[in-house]
Amino acid sequence: NAGVTQTPKFRILKIGQSMTLQCAQDMNHNYMYWYRQDPGMGLKLIYYSVGAGITDKGEVPNGYNVSRSTTEDFPLRLELAAPSQTSVYFCASSYGRGGNNEQFFGPGTRLTVL
Amino acid sequence: AQTVTQSQPEMSVQEAETVTLSCTYDTSESDYYLFWYKQPPSRQMILVIRQEAYKQQNATENRFSVNFQKAAKSFSLKISDSQLGDAAMYFCAYRSYGGSQGNLIFGKGTKLSVKP
């Protein structure tokens, strides 16, 4: 199993540009999450999904959109990139939502908006 | 809303010695889970140890153990026989037992350095 994969690993965007961060998992997990990690901070939840076709906002959703058309994929879309979106983005997945269901993390995408 | 606080931005330990990282949390829930994650320079988040709030016994994983004090809402991580590979950021995290999201709530992290 590849686990949780994310592409790209690094990206530099100009203000106003758009991009999609890709996330895929091959563990047949129902729950998927997008977090962002700002310098010196812990991870904060952007969006999450409890299954294909079902998504909902987390703590910091402004400026982002998601979709979940398949169990495996959970892309994160940035529209009109702003410097405040400079961060490291992590995708994670788990089979269920309970604490015994370990969340597996991808390697992260470092995004810089200039 | 639940919050997680790590009051030690940085810690240092001599190789082979023991170090304790502190974490406190705030919640009105009675059932929940607590975790310690390790983030090395590679950025990969690695689960170190987890504790179910309904269990009084402290969790242990090899050289890693926790001191869970539910009434005090404290959850510290003890690393014994520290190794150079333990150098990393360590994050304390909380997860509700119920709820629809199942997401983790993280503290700001503690950067651990290990001196040879």
Interface residues (C-beta under 8 A of the other chain):
Chain A: Y31 Y33 G40 M41 G42 L43 K44 L45 Y48 V50 D56 G58 V88 F90 A92 S94 G96 R97 G98 G99 N100 N101 E102 Q103 F105 P107 G108 R110
Chain B: V4 P9 Y32 Y33 S42 R43 Q44 M45 L47 R50 E52 F91 A93 R95 Y97 G99 S100 Q101 G102 N103 L104 F106 G107 K108 G109
